[in-house]
């Protein structure tokens, strides 16, 4: 969990937050999440998860796309500074609101992350 939190905090500048849950971890109720603006990603752990959840959840698994206003060239510079390998990009894709430009990286658990923007390269 610490490795995952460290990655998202350092590389994608997300805030790691903890909050109460309905299970115990090290003697206290606690869940971990990553917050980015008004978005929050609840992280899976190796114990009971809340409903609803993924059909086949596994610890650390995810399928995520992040939309940013930061030009992707600037994102690439930041990723390189963090020592993160770029899997693919910059490539045109179709997003929920139209054409996007994307690049792809992996988090420490091997999840593919798409970082995209609309009309900004």
QUIMOUR-V877759 format. One record per residue. N is the residue number from 1. RES is the residue in one small letter. PSI is psi as a letter, one per 30 degrees, with the letter a starting at -180 (none if undefined). Layout:
n->N res->RES psi->PSI
n->N res->RES psi->PSI
This chain:
n->1 res->x psi->e
n->2 res->x psi->e
n->3 res->x psi->e
n->4 res->x psi->e
n->5 res->x psi->e
n->6 res->x psi->e
n->7 res->x psi->e
n->8 res->x psi->e
n->9 res->x psi->e
n->10 res->x psi->e
n->11 res->x psi->e
n->12 res->x psi->g
n->13 res->x psi->h
n->14 res->x psi->l
n->15 res->x psi->k
n->16 res->x psi->k
n->17 res->x psi->l
n->18 res->x psi->l
n->19 res->x psi->l
n->20 res->x psi->l
n->21 res->x psi->a
n->22 res->x psi->g
n->23 res->x psi->l
n->24 res->x psi->k
n->25 res->x psi->j
n->26 res->x psi->h
n->27 res->x psi->f
n->28 res->x psi->l
n->29 res->x psi->k
n->30 res->x psi->k
n->31 res->x psi->l
n->32 res->x psi->k
n->33 res->x psi->l
n->34 res->x psi->k
n->35 res->x psi->k
n->36 res->x psi->j
n->37 res->x psi->b
n->38 res->x psi->g
n->39 res->x psi->k
n->40 res->x psi->k
n->41 res->x psi->j
n->42 res->x psi->k
n->43 res->x psi->k
n->44 res->x psi->k
n->45 res->x psi->l
n->46 res->x psi->g
n->47 res->x psi->a
n->48 res->x psi->k
n->49 res->x psi->l
n->50 res->x psi->l
n->51 res->x psi->k
n->52 res->x psi->l
n->53 res->x psi->l
n->54 res->x psi->l
n->55 res->x psi->e
n->56 res->x psi->i
n->57 res->x psi->k
n->58 res->x psi->k
n->59 res->x psi->k
n->60 res->x psi->f
n->61 res->x psi->l
n->62 res->x psi->l
n->63 res->x psi->j
n->64 res->x psi->k
n->65 res->x psi->k
n->66 res->x psi->k
n->67 res->x psi->k
n->68 res->x psi->l
n->69 res->x psi->f
n->70 res->x psi->k
n->71 res->x psi->k
n->72 res->x psi->f
n->73 res->x psi->e
n->74 res->x psi->e
n->75 res->x psi->e
n->76 res->x psi->e
n->77 res->x psi->e
n->78 res->x psi->e
n->79 res->x psi->e
n->80 res->x psi->e
n->81 res->x psi->e
n->82 res->x psi->f
n->83 res->x psi->g
n->84 res->x psi->k
n->85 res->x psi->k
n->86 res->x psi->k
n->87 res->x psi->e
n->88 res->x psi->l
n->89 res->x psi->l
n->90 res->x psi->k
n->91 res->x psi->k
n->92 res->x psi->k
n->93 res->x psi->l
n->94 res->x psi->k
n->95 res->x psi->a
n->96 res->x psi->f
n->97 res->x psi->g
n->98 res->x psi->a
n->99 res->x psi->k
n->100 res->x psi->l
n->101 res->x psi->k
n->102 res->x psi->l
n->103 res->x psi->l
n->104 res->x psi->k
n->105 res->x psi->l
n->106 res->x psi->k
n->107 res->x psi->l
n->108 res->x psi->f
n->109 res->x psi->g
n->110 res->x psi->g
n->111 res->x psi->k
n->112 res->x psi->k
n->113 res->x psi->k
n->114 res->x psi->k
n->115 res->x psi->k
n->116 res->x psi->l
n->117 res->x psi->l
n->118 res->x psi->j
n->119 res->x psi->g
n->120 res->x psi->k
n->121 res->x psi->none
